[in-house]
Amino acid sequence: MIQRPIFINQLGSYKDTQLIKIVSGVRRCGKSTLLELFRQHLLENKVHQNQIIEINLEDADFRHLLDPFALHDYITAKLDPKKMNYIFLDEIQNVNNFEKAINSLFIRKNIDLYITGSNAFILSGELATFLSGRYVEIQLLPLSFKEYFSAFTGNKPLSRFYQDYILNSSFPYTLELAEKKDSKNQIRKYLDGIYNTILLKDIVTRKKVADTLMLESLVRFLFDNIGCETSTKKIADSMTSAGRKISVHTVENYISALTDSYIIYRLGRFDIKGKQHLKTGHKYYLVCPGLRYYLLGSQIKDEGRVLENVVFLELLRRGYDISYGKIENFEVDFIASKGDERLYYQVAYTCREQSTMERELRPLNIIRDHSSKFLLTMDDDPPAVYNGIRRINVLEWLLM
């Protein structure tokens, strides 16, 4: 089982607090496995097994607990009144009126509650309304490159592992499928199931989307244009000119549904000189580059933008607030902020040509504050510093 230390540490930081811990994320990113890993962590840190109650509400053995009062009574009967009890409820949305059980359990001082749900609509919509201010959300992502790499042994070059990572996808179960004889076909079928479940169950059904072909056209557009600055109007105009007439309002609704399901992330723009977030212009990134190759085909390369997508997800995992920057007429790929810390990143697949190096360094050189600045590339060259800007091999950075 692959360890997920970043997310284990996040859960651990809220242990024994009067907050419900909700693990959210795209389908099949490993939410149930994360709870299992955290239970192991508790057992290794002086929590006894009889203090832990775990219920997977998709398991037919617990079908009698799909009533909120039956669930409540089952749990309270098993509590140790003299110790803290750690309650893990997986797929909570299967319980009708689940908020009645959750609210009652929450008010008990000797309960530390951890729950998952199968999609973002439950977690960021209804549940947020029911629990208002009494929960913290841990957003889980598919495997990082470091987590993916840790699953293998052998002497393949890092660049080969990276190619497998972006083509086979970062969803945990694809690691098992990669060992099969017909691995490419099996991985493709698996990704097809994830993609169609997200679209049909999480979006079409819940949002009552009438034109599924239009939704798929928008998804293809966003997948094809990851890392490109755009607006909902530009998207609507581009799709209309390509023969798929769509309104700005519909684009906004569909994008909102896609971001709620964690398949797409929207990145805002920051004016570095004016020190303010701008309302116009956004970029979109995908939760897993493997889904892009699944949908558009592996011949769609765009290595630079795919690499940028991988870096974005890694900054997200590391807990940064992220935007992309504008300074004069130039763009900075990522501004990563955490507390008083601010970092600037440029991402380029290669900077071997002098003109490319100068183009990538130029916006960072214009920035006059004393924050750290980085240029991340796939070039297998020794690290270097240019006027305070650190150039690092991006794969080594991903493994840090």
N, C-alpha and C positions, 0 to 999 in steps of 0.2 A: 504494500500500500504506500503510495507516494505521500510524503509528509507535506503539509501546507503551513509552514511556520508563520508566515505573515498573518494569515487569518486565524490560526490558533492563538497567536499573541493578541490579536484584536479581541477575540472572545474572552481570553484570560484577563484582559484589562478591565472588563465589565463584570467579572465573576463576583458574586455575592452583593451586587449592587441592586437597588430597588428599581430595576429596569428589566423589561422583557427583552430578551435578545432575539431578534428576527434575522435569520439568514436568508438572504434573497439572491437572485441571480438568474441568468438565462437557464433554460432547461438543460439538464444533463451536464451541468458544470461541476457537480460533485457536492451538492449541499448535504445530502444524507451522509456521505462519506466524511465530510468535515465534522458533523456532529459525532460520528463514531470516533474520529481521531481525538476530538476534544474530551469525550468520555474516557478514552485511554489516558489522556493527559491528567484528568482528575484522579484516576486510580493511581497514577504514578506520583501523585502529590497529596497523599494521605487522606483521600476521600475513599470511603468504603463502598463496596458494591451495593449494600443495602440502602445507601443514601441516593442511589441513582434509579430513576424510573424512566424507561424509554418505551415509546409507543409509536410504531409506524402505522398511520391510519389508512394506508393503502393495503395493509396486510389483512387478509380475510379473517385471520385469527382474532382481530380486534373489531370485527364488524359490529359487535354488540355495543361498542363505545362511540358509535357515530351520532348518538344522542348526547347533547352537551351535559345533561345532568348525570347520565350514566358515566360519562368520561370523568366528570368532577368527582363522583362518588368512588369510582375505582381508584383514582389517584389519592384522594384524602384517606382512604382506608389503608393505604400502603405507606403513609408518611411516618417517619421517625420524629416524634414530637420534641425530642431533645437535641436534634441536630439539624443542620441545613440540608434540605433535600433538593436534588438537581433533577428537574423534569425536562425531558426531551420529547417534543411532539412533532413528528414528521408528517408533512402534508396535511396541515391543520384544516385546510379548506374543505376537506371531505366530511367534516363534522357540521351538521346543520346548526346554524346559529352559534357557531363556535365561540363568539365573543362572550356569551354568557358563562361558559366554562372558564375562559381565559381571565375574565375580569374577577371572578370569584377566587381563582387560584392566586392571582396577583396580590390580593390584599393580605395573604398569609405571610407572616414575617419569616417563616422558615422554608420558603420555596424560592428557588432560583430557576427561572423559566426560560427555556430555549425552544424556539419553534421555526419551522420552515413552511413554505407554501409553494405551490407548483408554478406560479407565475406572478408577475409584477403587479397585475391588477388587484389581486388579493392583498398584496403586501403594501403597496403604496397608495391604494385607494380605500377600499372598505375598512381594512384593518387599522390603517392610520386614523380614520375617523373614529372608530370604536375605542382606540387606545390613547388617542390624543395626548402626547407628551410623556407617556409612560413606557416608551420603548426606544431601543436603539437598533438601527438597521446595519447589519454587516453585509456588504455587497460582495458576493463571491464571484470571481472570474474563472474561466477555464485555466488550464495549466500555464504558468509562465515558462519561458524558455529554460530557465534554471531548473524548475520542477520537472519539465519534460526530459531534459538532459540527464537528470539524476536517475532516471529509470533505466538507463542503458549502460552497458559495459562495452569496451572495445576501443579501438584506436582510430576511428573515423575522424577526419577533420571536423572542426566545429561547424564549418560552412555546410557540410553534408547533413549534420544534425539539424541545422537551421532550415535547410530546404525541406527535409522531412516534416519539420515542425509546422511550416506554413502551408505545405501541400496536404499533409494527412490530417491536419487540424490539431488544435490544442485541447479538444474535449477528452477527458481522461480515458474513457472506454476505448478510444481509437488505439491506445497503446496495446491493448490486448488483440485487437483486430489486425494490427500491423504484423503480428506473428503468424497469421494464417497464410495458407498458400495463395488464396485469391484475395489478398489484403486490399488492393486498390478498389476492387469491385465491392467488397464488403464495407469498407470505410465509406464509399460513396452512398451505398444504400442506407447506412447508419445516419450520415449527414442529411440525406433526403428525408428520413423520418423526423429528425430534429427540426429541420427547416419547415416542413409541411405542418408539423404539430404547432409550431409557433404561429405560423400564418393562419392556419385554419381554426385552431382551438383558442389561442390567446388573443388573436386580433379579429378575424372574420366573425367568429361566433359572438364574442363579447361586445365588439363594436358594431355588430350588425352591418358589416360591409356588404353592399349589394354587388359591386363590380370587383370581383376578385382579380380579374385580368388587369384592371387598372392598378390595383394594389401591387401586383407582381411587377408591373412595368416600373412603378416607382422604386420598388426594392432593387430591381436590376440597375436602375439609374444611380441610386445611392451606392450600391456595391461597386459599380464601375467608376465612381467619382470620389472614392475615399480620399480624404486629405485635400480636396479642392475647395476653395472658398466659393460659397454660393449663398443664395437666399431662396425662400419658398417661391418668390415670384419668378426668379430665374429658372428654378426647377419646373414650375408650371409652364413657363414659356418654352423651355427646351423640349418637354414632353409633348406639348401641343404642336410645335413645329415638326416633331417626329411622327405626327399622326395620332397621338393619344391625347385628345383634348381633356384638360383637367383644370379645375379652378384652384386658386391659391388657398382657399379655405379647405378644400379637400386634401391638398398636399399637407397643410398644417395638421389636420386631424390624423392622417395616416402616419406622419412622422412622429406625432405624439404617441400613437399606439406602438410604433416600433421601438421608441426609446423606453416606453413603459415595460416592454417585454425584454429589455436589455440586449436586443440583437444589434441595435445601433446606438451610438453615443454622439451627442451634439456638443461641439466645442465653440465657445464664444471668443470674440476678438477683444484685445486690450491695447489701448493707445499708450505705448511706453512713455512717450514724451509728455503727454497730457495726464498720465497716471489715472486713467479711467476706463471702465469697461464700455464698449460700444454696443449699441443695440442692433446695428446692421452687420450682416456678414457672419456666416457660420461655416464650420467644417464638420464633416461627419466621418466617424470611424466605426469599424465593424468589431464585434465582440470576439471574432475568431477569423483570421485570414483564410483558413481552410474552407469556410463557408463561401468565400468569394470565388475560390477556384472551383468549388463544387458547382456553383450556379453559372459562372461565366466561362469556365474551362481553363485548363492549366496553361493554354497558349496566351492568355491575357497576363502578361508579365508585370509591367509597372513596378519593378523591384523597389524603386525608391519610395513610392507611396505605400507599398506593403510594409517596408521596413519602418516607415514613419508610423504606421498603424501599430506595429509591434511595440515601438518605443512609447507611444501614447498609453497603451494598455499597461506597460510596465510602470510608468509614472503613476497611473491610477492605482495599481497594486501597492505601490510604496506610500500611498496616502497623501499625495499632493493634490491641491486644487490646480487645475490646468486651464490655460487659455493659449491662444496664439497671438503673437504680437505684431504691431505695426509701428515702425519708426521711420519718419520721412516717407520715402516711397518704397521702403524695403520691408520684408517680412521675417519675423523670427518664428521658427516652427513651434516651439513650446516655451511658455513661461510657467514654471512649476513653483508653487508657493505652499509653505507649511509654517504657520506661525510667523516669525520674523524672517524666516529663510526664504530667499528667492533665487532660483536657478534659471539660466537661459540655455536652451538647447537648439542647435541646428542639426538636422539629420540628412545625410547624403549617402547614396549607395557607394559612390567612389569620388575621391577628390584628387586623383592622380594627375589630372590636367591642371596646369597653373591657373587657367581662367576659371575653372570650376571652384578651385580653392579660394580664389579671390572673391568670387560671387558669394560663397557661403560664409566667409569671414566678415564681409563688409557690414551687414546689419549688426553683428555682435560688436564690431569695432566702434560703431556709432554710439552705442549705449555707454553712458558715462558713469553709472553707479558702480559700486564695488562688489556686486554679486558675482558668483562664479558662473563662468560661461564654458560651454562644451560644444565640440563638434564631433558627432558620432558618425562613423563610416564603417563599411565592410572591409576597407583596405587593411591588409595584414602587414601593417608597418609599425615600428616602435612608436609608443606615445610621444607626442611633441607638444610644445607650447608656443603659441603665436600671439604676442602682445597680451599675454595673460589668458588667452583662450586655449583650453586643453583639448587636443585632438586625441580621441580614444577609439580603439576598435570596439564597435557596438556589441559584438558577441561577448567580449570580455566584460563590458559594462553590464550586459544582461545577466552575467553570472556573478556579479558582485553581490 
